[in-house]
Amino acid sequence: MTKQITMTINGREVDLFSRLDVIDPATGEVFGSVPNAGAPELNSAVKAAREAFPAWRDTSWENRQAILIRMGDVIAASAAELIGLLTKEQGKPTAQAEFEIMSASQWCHATATLKLDDKVLEDSATRLHFTTYEPIGVVCAISPWNFPFILSIFKIAPALIAGNTMVLKPSPFTPMTVLRLGELLRDVVPAGVLNIISGDDALGPMMTMHAGFDKISFTGSTATGKKVMEGAAKDLKRLTLELGGNDAAIVFPDVDIKQTAEMVFWSAFTNSGQVCIASKRAYIHEDIYDEMRDALVTVAESTPMGRGDQEGIALGPINNERQRRTVKALIQASEDAGDTVIRASRPAGAGYFEPITFIDNPHDDRPIVTEEQFGPVLPLLKFSSEDEVVRRANNSDMGLAATVWTKDEALALRVASRLETGNVWINEALALSPFAAFGGRKQSGLGVENGIEGLRQYTEPKTVSFVRK
Ligand code: NAD
């Protein structure tokens, strides 16, 4: 049993008798619990954030910047503990947990260098005319379970440096690392500026309907995102939605097959496929299809899956039973329809492990192609021409990202311009930057995170015109 982790409201520890179990996905067993907050705790967190807002808004940018840098330092200094906790509750291998925690630290430092300057439209003898960017107020932040720590930082860092205060709720599947962050920051961030609460499925809807919020920043599934949008509509809250994806990987025939198979494999199976921007459909040119499929299977066979805290493990379990059921149902539907299902590895233990699986050239209508699997299974699809593959890749309600694999720069850039997604990576994957806008088109989201565009989403523009007398 790990030590009791508490919520942070108004800079203070808040614990509750009502608790929520947290399961280690590598064993399927409960390994700890967190407070199960309800309306009273939510109300006090919102009240604290509202009361802290005026002073935080009026704090200089430089002071807020210094606090963000300290946040990054505190995360780095506590990395060993946070990495252990993240591996335990999420299931990811230690090296990937380390990457997530250290990236979060770097994200704080990088976001601290961003600044929204006033835009001066006229500064003449007769008139001063400018647009300035002011904080919105109190932000409701809700994060998912696949990258619970860094996806929370994607919200905390820009919201706070822009002068907003926040109430954040991590996923009930992975609440611990983020609650621990709240504990670590109690001496760093002024009381009430960052409140972190945990609760069951009832807490999210309660938050999005709460009139005390001015903005919602949500990362999670498209289905939940639509409900969040309804909550936001009630008071016309500002809204950023980072939602699901069904990203196509498009592999042209001029690639180095062995090297590209390795990279496409990790674009699909990092974090056992539980990545919003994972490749979720791989379109492979017919000239190299068989060779590429076999090379992908070879990579899968040689990639160790197991408990994240064990040496040399590269793939962990699915995070929770609900997601595991989704993944299994999609594979079953393909199997029932007569598709060839290639299970390229064996489940690795008693927890929520599922083998790395490929579906060999299923029909485009199969659920494994049209829906987001968010787990260790990838449909491989054969294509023959550029027009055809662009049409098939765009034939989706989702539009988060895509990858293109080719040496031909003109072809790659042409395909990138034709894809209906918010991000395209060519000959690389999963490459986010704190300086680059990241968001989804169509039902993959609304608005962006990161970079100056992401920062802007935590502000309201105000245009001022002064006629000089
Ligand atoms: P989810 O939608 O089930 O849950 C996300 C969060 O919303 C959790 O904290 C959950 O408790 C909360 N929630 C649940 N119901 C709610 C409601 N009615 N109102 C308000 N909040 C509610 O998603 P998940 O299963 O945790 O995460 C996986 C999904 O997230 C995938 O679809 C994935 O693609 C997506 N995702 C997107 C991005 C991105 O940046 N676009 C990043 C990571 C994950």
Residues whose N, C-alpha, C, O or C-beta is under 5 A from the ligand:
A	BS01	NAD	I142 S143 P144 W145 K169 P170 S171 P172 D201 G204 P205 T208 T219 G220 S221 T222 T224 K227 E242 L243 G244 G245 C276 S444
